[in-house]
């Protein structure tokens, strides 16, 4: 029994549900005469089941979610490589009706090509943005967005509808945001894709976040920390209880750092449980729970529940409110090691943030073991980076003694790095370990600046860590400034 083309099914309200008893699904209000064409295309008569519009759209998503994508990907892999985006765009009909069945395959191949290009470029996100005259597709590579293709505005509806179908979203609902996910295998590499839609003036914006499953197997050594910072972090993770926090903006790699810590602890001798929103990577040997606020499964509710599961180590995706913070503190006081994230710009600012949430200072002093702040800077392309002598202003930023010179590197651009001058990213860190002196300051409600002075008296801040990378030729000083400007001002670097 031949399947019906997705575009035909969507346009005419007729779909073929295969299985033990193949059935035609018929959308209420559709033209019954189209059943004749559907029977001819499918190769024979079948029973007919009538559904309302919403039920039909949901069935359409279920039937066609991965059909076509898998087939097209297999054809492309048989050819040895995905076609270039230019070739895929040229395949799209210029004058035909985009809802014709003949136009369906090029749209599928275009989506395949966009995702394949994103994976090849090591992009973290794909942005599909409809405007009045065009559809812009941008990739976020190494933390920076750049436009990859610009398509005709007529392509927006079929392109976005197809992505929603693959993510099993409601294609009929265009007024509210939706979230979904799908899993792809490209060239033997498993990639999880989180899909988010948002209504806008000219249609729905779609963002695809690509999650490389290999990132879940990062070790602590893979993070790129300095030796002393790595030793500090491993020492606090070896403790049986306490709270270890990772801070930084969205996209700074906090989750990757937490998973690296969990991998270090995941030796089958501990019961490790997590509550996340969402579960980004599946890790063998760790119990992972997903937040679902619609049914009351919040971070606080999940954390309260997993504490009854006899855990040794608890990872909370994010501490957002007073209730979650209080339960995390109590979990630490009762002998659990708690790992979590907080959205702040520096390590010691996490203490202030928890105070603002209503956690008493004496409890923070008793439970917090360490706070790690991090950023991601782009690595200079090793094939084209160019050395130069730092000028007077740069020497002041580097805090060099008068008369001392320094060699820095700047990006140039070559075919190996796509003309950007950068290839990949690495972490920049600061680790504030809560020792007796810092514990006393936390207990006494000290100012943030006083706590920072004590925490980083003999340890590197984010700015100083970034400067060392610039002096080592791994990144440019301008790149360090881009991601660590506030820290530079705090440390007197500018």
C-alpha positions as CSV (number, residue, x, y, z in Angstrom):
1,X,0.0,0.0,0.0
2,X,1.6,3.3,-1.2
3,X,1.6,6.2,1.4
4,X,0.1,9.5,0.3
5,X,2.4,12.5,-0.2
6,X,2.4,14.7,2.9
7,X,1.5,17.9,0.9
8,X,-1.5,16.1,-0.7
9,X,-2.7,14.9,2.8
10,X,-2.3,18.3,4.4
11,X,-4.0,20.2,1.5
12,X,-7.0,17.9,0.9
13,X,-7.6,16.5,4.4
14,X,-7.0,12.8,3.6
15,X,-4.3,10.7,5.1
16,X,-3.5,7.0,5.0
17,X,-2.9,5.3,8.4
18,X,-1.0,2.1,7.9
19,X,-0.8,-0.8,10.3
20,X,-2.7,-4.0,10.8
21,X,-5.9,-2.4,9.4
22,X,-4.9,0.4,7.0
23,X,-7.5,3.2,7.1
24,X,-8.1,6.5,5.3
25,X,-8.4,9.4,7.7
26,X,-10.8,12.0,6.4
27,X,-10.9,15.6,7.8
28,X,-14.4,17.0,8.4
29,X,-15.4,19.5,5.7
30,X,-13.0,18.1,3.0
31,X,-14.1,17.2,-0.5
32,X,-15.2,13.6,-0.6
33,X,-14.3,13.4,-4.3
34,X,-10.7,13.6,-3.3
35,X,-11.1,10.1,-1.7
36,X,-11.2,8.7,-5.3
37,X,-7.8,10.2,-6.1
38,X,-6.5,9.0,-2.7
39,X,-7.6,5.4,-3.4
40,X,-6.0,5.5,-6.8
41,X,-2.7,6.8,-5.3
42,X,-2.8,4.4,-2.4
43,X,-3.5,1.4,-4.7
44,X,-6.9,0.3,-3.5
45,X,-10.1,1.0,-1.5
46,X,-10.0,1.1,2.3
47,X,-12.2,1.9,5.3
48,X,-12.7,5.6,6.0
49,X,-12.5,7.2,9.5
50,X,-13.7,10.8,9.8
51,X,-11.9,13.2,12.2
52,X,-12.4,16.8,13.3
53,X,-9.8,19.3,12.2
54,X,-7.7,19.1,15.4
55,X,-7.8,15.4,15.5
56,X,-6.8,15.1,11.9
57,X,-3.8,17.5,12.3
58,X,-2.6,15.5,15.3
59,X,-2.9,12.3,13.3
60,X,-1.1,14.0,10.4
61,X,1.9,14.8,12.7
62,X,2.0,11.3,14.0
63,X,2.0,9.7,10.6
64,X,4.5,12.0,8.8
65,X,6.8,13.0,11.7
66,X,9.8,11.1,10.4
67,X,8.6,9.8,7.1
68,X,10.4,11.6,4.3
69,X,13.1,12.9,6.6
70,X,14.5,9.4,7.1
71,X,14.0,8.5,3.5
72,X,15.7,11.6,2.2
73,X,18.5,11.3,4.7
74,X,19.1,7.7,3.6
75,X,19.2,8.8,0.0
76,X,21.7,11.5,0.7
77,X,23.9,9.2,2.7
78,X,23.8,6.7,-0.1
79,X,25.2,9.5,-2.3
80,X,28.0,9.8,0.2
81,X,27.2,13.4,1.3
82,X,24.3,15.8,1.7
83,X,23.8,18.1,-1.3
84,X,24.9,21.7,-0.9
85,X,22.3,24.2,0.3
86,X,22.6,26.0,-3.0
87,X,21.7,22.8,-4.9
88,X,18.8,22.2,-2.6
89,X,17.4,25.7,-2.9
90,X,17.6,25.4,-6.7
91,X,15.6,22.2,-6.6
92,X,12.6,24.1,-5.1
93,X,10.0,24.9,-7.8
94,X,9.8,28.5,-8.8
95,X,6.4,28.7,-10.4
96,X,4.5,25.6,-9.3
97,X,2.0,25.6,-6.4
98,X,4.0,24.8,-3.3
99,X,1.2,22.6,-2.0
100,X,1.5,20.2,-4.9
101,X,2.8,16.8,-4.0
102,X,5.7,17.3,-6.4
103,X,6.9,20.2,-4.2
104,X,7.0,18.1,-1.0
105,X,10.4,16.3,-1.5
106,X,12.4,19.5,-2.2
107,X,11.1,21.0,1.1
108,X,12.1,17.9,3.0
109,X,15.5,17.9,1.4
110,X,16.0,21.5,2.2
111,X,15.3,20.9,5.9
112,X,17.7,18.0,5.8
113,X,20.3,20.2,4.2
114,X,19.8,23.0,6.8
115,X,20.2,20.5,9.7
116,X,23.2,18.8,8.0
117,X,24.9,22.1,7.4
118,X,24.3,23.1,11.0
119,X,25.9,19.8,12.2
120,X,28.8,20.2,9.8
121,X,29.4,23.8,11.0
122,X,29.1,22.7,14.7
123,X,26.2,25.2,15.1
124,X,24.3,25.2,18.4
125,X,21.1,26.7,17.0
126,X,19.2,27.2,13.7
127,X,16.9,30.2,13.5
128,X,14.2,30.3,10.8
129,X,12.7,33.8,10.8
130,X,10.0,34.9,8.3
131,X,9.8,38.5,7.2
132,X,7.5,40.3,4.7
133,X,9.7,39.6,1.7
134,X,11.9,36.7,2.7
135,X,12.7,33.9,5.1
136,X,16.0,34.3,6.9
137,X,17.9,31.2,8.1
138,X,20.7,31.9,10.5
139,X,23.1,29.5,12.3
140,X,24.7,30.2,15.6
141,X,28.3,29.1,15.3
142,X,30.7,29.5,18.2
143,X,28.1,31.8,19.9
144,X,27.7,34.2,17.0
145,X,24.7,34.3,14.6
146,X,25.3,34.5,10.9
147,X,22.9,34.3,8.0
148,X,23.3,31.1,5.9
149,X,20.5,31.4,3.3
150,X,17.7,33.8,2.5
151,X,14.6,32.2,0.9
152,X,11.4,33.4,-0.7
153,X,8.6,34.4,1.8
154,X,6.4,31.9,0.0
155,X,8.5,29.0,1.4
156,X,7.7,30.0,5.1
157,X,4.4,28.1,5.5
158,X,5.5,24.7,4.1
159,X,8.9,25.0,5.7
160,X,7.7,25.8,9.1
161,X,4.7,23.3,8.9
162,X,7.1,20.5,8.0
163,X,9.4,21.3,10.9
164,X,6.4,21.3,13.2
165,X,5.3,17.9,11.9
166,X,8.7,16.4,12.5
167,X,8.6,17.7,16.1
168,X,5.1,16.4,16.6
169,X,3.7,19.8,17.2
170,X,0.1,21.1,16.4
171,X,0.4,22.4,12.9
172,X,-3.0,24.0,13.1
173,X,-2.1,26.1,16.2
174,X,-0.2,29.2,15.1
175,X,-1.3,31.7,17.9
176,X,0.7,30.3,20.8
177,X,4.3,29.2,21.3
178,X,5.0,25.5,21.2
179,X,8.0,23.3,22.2
180,X,8.9,19.9,20.9
181,X,11.9,17.7,20.1
182,X,13.2,15.1,17.6
183,X,16.2,12.8,17.3
184,X,18.2,12.5,14.1
185,X,21.1,10.4,13.0
186,X,23.4,12.1,10.5
187,X,26.4,10.3,9.2
188,X,26.2,7.9,12.2
189,X,26.1,10.8,14.6
190,X,23.1,11.0,16.9
191,X,21.7,14.6,17.4
192,X,18.9,15.7,19.6
193,X,17.0,18.7,18.2
194,X,14.8,20.9,20.5
195,X,12.2,22.8,18.5
196,X,10.6,26.1,19.7
197,X,8.0,28.1,17.8
198,X,7.0,31.7,18.5
199,X,4.2,33.6,16.7
200,X,5.5,36.8,15.0
201,X,4.1,39.5,12.7
202,X,4.9,37.6,9.4
203,X,4.4,34.0,10.7
204,X,6.0,31.7,13.2
205,X,9.6,32.0,14.1
206,X,11.3,28.6,14.7
207,X,14.5,27.9,16.6
208,X,16.1,24.5,16.4
209,X,18.6,23.8,19.2
210,X,21.0,21.0,18.3
211,X,22.3,18.9,21.2
212,X,25.3,16.7,20.4
213,X,24.9,13.5,22.5
214,X,28.7,13.2,22.6
215,X,28.7,16.3,24.9
216,X,27.1,14.2,27.6
217,X,30.2,12.1,27.9
218,X,32.6,15.0,28.6
219,X,35.1,14.4,31.3
220,X,36.5,17.1,33.6
221,X,39.7,17.2,31.6
222,X,37.7,18.0,28.4
223,X,36.4,21.3,30.0
224,X,39.7,23.1,29.5
225,X,40.1,24.4,33.0
226,X,43.5,25.4,34.4
227,X,45.1,22.8,36.6
228,X,44.5,24.6,39.9
229,X,40.9,25.3,39.0
230,X,40.3,21.6,38.0
231,X,41.9,20.4,41.3
232,X,39.7,22.8,43.3
233,X,36.5,21.5,41.6
234,X,37.4,17.8,41.9
235,X,38.2,18.3,45.6
236,X,34.7,19.8,46.4
237,X,33.0,17.1,44.2
238,X,34.7,14.4,46.3
239,X,33.0,15.7,49.4
240,X,29.9,13.7,50.6
241,X,27.7,16.8,51.1
242,X,27.5,20.4,50.2
243,X,26.2,22.6,47.4
244,X,28.3,23.2,44.2
245,X,26.9,25.9,41.9
246,X,27.7,26.8,38.3
247,X,26.8,30.3,37.1
248,X,26.8,32.1,33.9
249,X,24.5,33.4,31.1
250,X,22.4,31.2,28.8
251,X,24.7,29.3,26.4
252,X,27.8,29.5,28.6
253,X,28.1,25.7,28.9
254,X,26.8,25.3,32.4
255,X,25.0,22.1,31.7
256,X,28.0,20.6,30.0
257,X,30.1,21.3,33.1
258,X,27.5,19.8,35.4
259,X,27.3,16.6,33.3
260,X,31.1,16.4,33.4
261,X,30.9,16.5,37.1
262,X,28.2,13.8,37.2
263,X,30.3,11.6,34.9
264,X,33.2,11.9,37.4
265,X,30.9,10.8,40.2
266,X,29.1,8.1,38.2
267,X,31.0,5.0,39.3
268,X,28.0,2.9,40.2
269,X,28.8,3.3,44.0
270,X,26.5,6.3,44.3
271,X,22.8,6.9,43.6
272,X,22.7,10.0,41.3
273,X,19.4,11.6,40.6
274,X,18.6,14.7,38.6
275,X,15.6,17.0,37.9
276,X,16.0,19.0,34.8
277,X,14.0,21.3,32.4
278,X,14.4,19.7,30.0
279,X,16.5,16.5,30.2
280,X,19.1,17.5,27.5
281,X,21.3,14.4,27.5
282,X,20.5,10.8,28.5
283,X,23.3,9.4,30.7
284,X,23.6,5.7,31.5
285,X,23.6,5.0,35.2
286,X,21.9,8.3,36.3
287,X,18.2,8.7,37.1
288,X,16.9,11.7,35.3
289,X,13.5,13.4,35.8
290,X,12.0,16.1,33.6
291,X,10.1,19.2,34.9
292,X,6.5,19.4,33.8
293,X,4.9,22.5,35.2
294,X,1.5,21.7,33.6
295,X,1.0,18.8,36.0
296,X,2.7,20.4,39.0
297,X,6.1,18.8,38.5
298,X,8.2,21.8,39.3
299,X,11.9,21.9,40.3
300,X,10.8,22.1,43.9
301,X,8.3,19.2,43.7
302,X,10.8,17.0,41.8
303,X,13.6,17.8,44.2
304,X,11.4,17.0,47.2
305,X,10.4,13.7,45.6
306,X,13.9,12.5,44.7
307,X,15.1,13.1,48.2
308,X,12.9,10.1,49.2
309,X,14.7,8.0,46.6
310,X,17.8,7.5,48.8
311,X,20.1,9.7,46.6
312,X,23.8,10.4,47.3
313,X,24.2,13.1,44.6
314,X,21.4,15.4,43.4
315,X,21.5,17.6,40.4
316,X,18.9,20.4,40.0
317,X,18.8,22.0,36.6
318,X,18.4,25.5,38.0
319,X,17.6,27.2,41.3
320,X,15.0,29.7,40.4
321,X,12.9,30.4,43.5
322,X,12.9,30.4,47.3
323,X,11.3,27.0,47.6
324,X,13.9,25.2,45.4
325,X,16.7,27.0,47.2
326,X,15.5,26.0,50.6
327,X,15.0,22.3,49.7
328,X,18.5,22.3,48.1
329,X,20.0,23.7,51.4
330,X,18.1,21.2,53.5
331,X,19.3,18.4,51.2
332,X,22.9,19.5,51.7
333,X,22.4,19.7,55.5
334,X,21.1,16.1,55.5
335,X,24.2,14.7,53.9
336,X,23.6,15.0,50.1
337,X,25.9,16.5,47.5
338,X,23.8,19.0,45.5
339,X,24.8,20.3,42.0
340,X,22.9,23.1,40.4
341,X,23.0,26.3,38.3
342,X,22.1,29.9,39.1
343,X,21.9,32.8,36.5
344,X,24.4,35.4,37.7
345,X,27.3,37.1,36.1
346,X,30.0,36.1,38.6
347,X,30.7,33.4,41.2
348,X,30.2,35.4,44.4
349,X,27.1,37.0,42.9
350,X,25.4,33.6,43.3
351,X,25.6,34.1,47.1
352,X,23.9,37.4,46.8
353,X,21.2,35.9,44.5
354,X,20.4,33.1,47.0
355,X,20.2,35.7,49.8
356,X,17.7,37.6,47.6
357,X,15.7,34.4,47.3
358,X,15.3,34.4,51.1
359,X,17.9,31.8,52.1
360,X,19.5,32.8,55.5
361,X,23.2,33.7,55.3
362,X,24.1,31.2,58.1
363,X,22.6,28.4,56.1
364,X,24.6,29.4,53.0
365,X,27.8,29.6,55.0
366,X,27.1,26.0,56.2
367,X,26.2,24.4,52.9
368,X,27.8,26.1,49.8
369,X,31.1,24.4,49.0
370,X,32.1,26.2,45.8
371,X,30.7,28.4,43.1
372,X,32.1,28.2,39.5
373,X,31.4,31.0,37.0
374,X,32.1,30.4,33.3
375,X,32.0,31.9,29.8
376,X,32.8,30.5,26.4
377,X,35.3,32.3,24.1
378,X,36.0,31.5,20.5
379,X,39.4,29.8,19.7
380,X,41.6,31.5,17.1
381,X,41.9,29.4,13.9
382,X,45.4,27.8,14.2
383,X,45.8,28.0,10.4
384,X,45.5,31.8,10.0
385,X,45.9,33.6,13.3
386,X,48.5,36.4,13.1
387,X,50.8,37.5,15.9
388,X,51.4,41.2,16.8
389,X,52.9,43.2,19.6
390,X,50.4,44.6,22.1
391,X,50.1,48.4,22.0
392,X,50.1,50.7,25.1
393,X,46.4,50.4,25.7
394,X,46.4,46.6,25.5
395,X,49.4,46.4,27.8
396,X,47.4,48.5,30.4
397,X,44.5,46.1,30.0
398,X,46.9,43.2,30.5
399,X,48.3,44.9,33.6
400,X,51.8,44.5,32.4
401,X,54.7,46.3,34.1
402,X,56.0,49.5,32.3
403,X,58.2,48.6,29.4
404,X,57.3,45.0,29.2
405,X,56.1,43.8,25.8
406,X,53.6,41.0,25.0
407,X,52.7,39.1,21.9
408,X,49.0,38.7,21.1
409,X,47.2,37.2,18.1
410,X,44.3,38.5,15.9
411,X,41.9,36.6,13.7
412,X,42.5,36.7,9.9
413,X,40.2,34.3,8.2
414,X,40.9,31.4,5.8
415,X,38.9,28.6,4.1
416,X,39.6,26.3,7.1
417,X,37.6,28.5,9.4
418,X,35.1,29.8,6.9
419,X,36.7,33.2,6.8
420,X,35.8,34.0,10.5
421,X,39.3,33.6,11.9
422,X,37.9,31.4,14.7
423,X,37.4,27.6,15.0
424,X,35.6,26.2,18.0
425,X,35.2,27.5,21.6
426,X,36.7,26.8,25.0
427,X,35.7,27.7,28.5
428,X,36.9,30.5,30.7
429,X,36.4,29.9,34.4
430,X,36.6,31.3,37.9
431,X,36.2,29.0,40.9
432,X,35.3,30.5,44.3
433,X,36.0,27.8,47.0
434,X,34.3,28.5,50.3
435,X,37.1,28.3,52.8
436,X,36.9,29.5,56.5
437,X,37.6,33.1,55.6
438,X,34.9,33.3,52.9
439,X,32.5,31.3,55.1
440,X,32.8,33.9,57.8
441,X,32.1,36.7,55.3
442,X,29.0,34.9,54.0
443,X,27.8,34.4,57.5
444,X,28.3,38.1,58.4
445,X,26.4,39.3,55.3
446,X,29.5,40.9,53.8
447,X,29.3,42.9,50.6
448,X,29.8,41.2,47.3
449,X,33.1,43.1,46.6
450,X,34.6,42.0,49.9
451,X,33.7,38.4,49.2
452,X,35.2,38.6,45.7
453,X,38.4,40.1,47.1
454,X,38.7,37.2,49.6
455,X,37.7,34.5,47.1
456,X,40.1,35.6,44.3
457,X,43.1,36.8,46.4
458,X,45.2,33.9,45.1
459,X,42.9,32.5,42.4
460,X,42.2,33.7,38.8
461,X,39.0,35.6,38.0
462,X,37.2,35.2,34.7
463,X,39.1,38.2,33.4
464,X,42.5,36.9,34.5
465,X,41.8,33.4,33.1
466,X,40.8,35.0,29.8
467,X,43.9,37.1,29.7
468,X,46.1,34.0,30.1
469,X,44.4,32.4,27.1
470,X,45.0,35.5,25.0
471,X,48.7,35.6,26.0
472,X,48.9,31.9,25.2
473,X,47.6,32.6,21.7
474,X,44.4,30.6,22.1
475,X,42.1,33.5,21.6
476,X,42.2,37.2,20.9
477,X,42.1,40.0,23.6
478,X,39.0,41.5,21.8
479,X,37.2,38.1,22.2
480,X,38.0,38.0,25.9
481,X,36.7,41.6,26.2
482,X,33.5,40.6,24.4
483,X,32.6,37.9,27.0
484,X,34.3,39.2,30.1
485,X,33.9,43.0,30.0
486,X,32.1,43.3,33.3
487,X,34.8,41.2,35.0
488,X,37.5,43.3,33.4
489,X,36.0,46.5,34.9
490,X,35.7,44.8,38.2
491,X,39.3,43.7,38.2
492,X,40.6,47.0,36.9
493,X,41.5,45.7,33.4
494,X,39.9,48.6,31.6
